């Protein structure tokens, strides 16, 4: 969250007089690059998934240069939007006699709408994206005190929607900036392999096919630099 606050303060310092007395002219088209984001993901966890839910430890991960987008204006302050995002991370944790690690990569395509509130150099906006995701995830957990090893290797497909809130910052040039926060609501299908081992039992090696509803908060869904034309 400190990144979001710093960016907002920066624009209030640098561009305090831009277009205060003149009406803004909104170009029809804009191309954006997502410079930085902080997103909630479930990469690692702890526990024994053979007996209970596991890998429910969600964390917030920073990511740089993770997507591109296009917007098209219709009406004065209404915009259609298309975004393509990519997310890839690895994480691991170790504590006394336990170790867990994982990796995730996913591709996200969204089609949506947002509307500005004010005809001013900085304006809040609200929007909604319809979203489709594809991904691959590997999770491992090892317990050395009560020896056991668990591994999940899955492919995922999901769809849903994401309400969003943003702040748009205009400059005297065709380049503008925006900061967004969002909340994902998705139905996700996981298909893959589940492996579990502990001494004195036959190892479990099963195919998985699960569907679940998930929600995740993206405190900084995007910091965009945008070229308007």
N, C-alpha and C positions, 0 to 999 in steps of 0.2 A: 504494500500500500504506500510506502514511502516513495516509491518510484512514481506513482500516479500523482501524488501531492507535489513532488519536485517539478514534474513536467507542467502541471497547471500553473504553478507559481512562475516558472520560467516564461511562459507566454504572456502572463499579466505584466511582467517586467519589460519584456522586449517590445510588445505590440500594444501599448495602452491607448494609442490615439488613432490606430488604423480604422478608417471608415466609420468613425463615430458620428460624423455629420452627413455622410453620404449613404445612400441606399446601395447595398451590395448587388452586384450583378453575378448571378449564379450561372456558370457554364452548363451546357447540356451534359457533358461527359467528364468522367474523372477516373484515373487509374491510381491505385494505392498499393503501397508496400507496407506490410506489417513488420515494423522494426523490432518490437519487443512485446512479449506477453508473459503473464503469470497464470497458469492454468492448473486446475485441480485434477489430479489423476491418481489411479490406484496401481502402483507399480510393484510395491513390496508389501509384505505383511508378516504375520507370525501365527503359529498354531498348526494344528493337525487337520488338514481338510478331509481326512478319511472319516473323522468323527464329528466335525462341526464346520461352520462357516469359517473361512480363513481369508487372508489377504484382503481384509477390509480396512487397511490403514491407508486412508487418503492423505495426500500431501500436496503442497503447492510448488510447482516447478517453473522456473524461468525458462524462456526460450527466445532465441533471437532469429530475426529474418525468416519467419515461419509461414508467410502467406502473401498472396496478392489478391486484389479485388478490383471490381469495376462497378461504377454507379452511373445511372442515367436519370436525369431530372425529368419529371413530368409535373405540370403545374408549377407553382412558384417555390414551394418548400417541401415537395414530396419527391422521394428518390427510390427507384428500384435498385437493387444491389445483388451482385454475384460475388462470392468469395471462395477461394481455394486455399486451404491451410494444410500444413504438414507438421506433425509433432513426433519427435523421437527422443527418448531418454533412457538412461540406465541408472539404477540406484542400488545401493546395498547398505545393510546395517549388520553390525555384529555386537553381541553382548555376551555375557558370561555363558559359555557352553551352548550358544545358539548363533546361527548365521542365516541371513536371508538376503536374496538378491533377485533382481528382475530387470526386464527390459520391455519397452513398448514402442511401437511405431504405428501411427495411424494417419490416414488421409481423410480430409473433411471437405465436403462440397456443400455450399449453402446458397439458397435463393431467398431474398427477403425484401423488406421495405423499411425505410425510416423517414421520419418527418422532423423538420426543424421547428423550434418554437419561436425564435426571434429573428428579425432581419437586422443582424448586428454582427460585428467582427468576431464575437464569440457567442455561440448559441448552444444550449442543450438540445438533445434530440432523443426520441424514443423510436424503437423499431422491433421487428420480429423477423427471425430467420427460420426457414424450413431447412432441415439439415440431414445429410446422409453421410455416414462414416464407414470406413473399412480399416481394419487394423490387424496386427499380429502381436501377441504377447507371450512372454515366457516368465514364469515365477517359480522360484525354488526356496525351500525352507529345510534346514538341517538342524536337528537337535542332538547334541553330543552327550548330554546327561542321561536322557532316556533315548537311546539311539534310534533315530528315524530319519527318513529323507522323503520329501514330497516335491513333486514337480508338475507344473501345469504348462502345457504348450498349446495355445489356442489361436485360431483365427476368429475375427469378430466382424459382424455387420450390424449397423444400427441406423435408426432413423428417428426423427423427432423434431422438436422446435426449441428456439432459444430467444426469449425476450432479452432486449438489450437497452442500455442507456449509455449515451455518449456526450462528449463535449467537442464541438468543432471550433477550430481556431483559424481564421483567415489572416493572410498577410497581404502586403501590397503587390506581391508577385503572384503568378499562377500556382505557386506551391502553397498548400495548406496542410494543417495537421489535425488529428483527431485522437481522442482517447476514449476507449469503450470498456464497459464491464457487462458481463452477461451471465445467464444461468441456463445450463443445458438440461432438457428433459428428454430422455432417449429410451427407446426400447432396443435392447441389444441382444443379439444371438451369438453365442460362443460355441464353436465346434473345434474339437481337437482331442488331445490325449492327456490322461491323468495317470500319474505313476506314484505309488506309495510303497515304501519299504520300511520294515523294522525287523529285528532279529526274531527268529523262531516262528515267523508266519510266511505264507506264500506271498510274494510281492503282488500288489494290485496294479494292473496295467489295463485301463479301460478307456474306451472312446467316450467323449463327452459331447453333449448337445443340449445346451441350456439357453433359456430365454429369460431375461430379467428387465425390469424397469430401473433406470438409474437417473440420478440428478447430480449435477456437479456445478460448482460456482467458479467462475473465472474472474477474479478480482480485477485483473488487467487483461481483458480478452484481446486487446490490440492497442498499440500505439502506431497510428498510421501517418506516413508522409504521403501526400497526394498531389498529383499533377492534374490540374483542371484545364479543360480545353473545350 
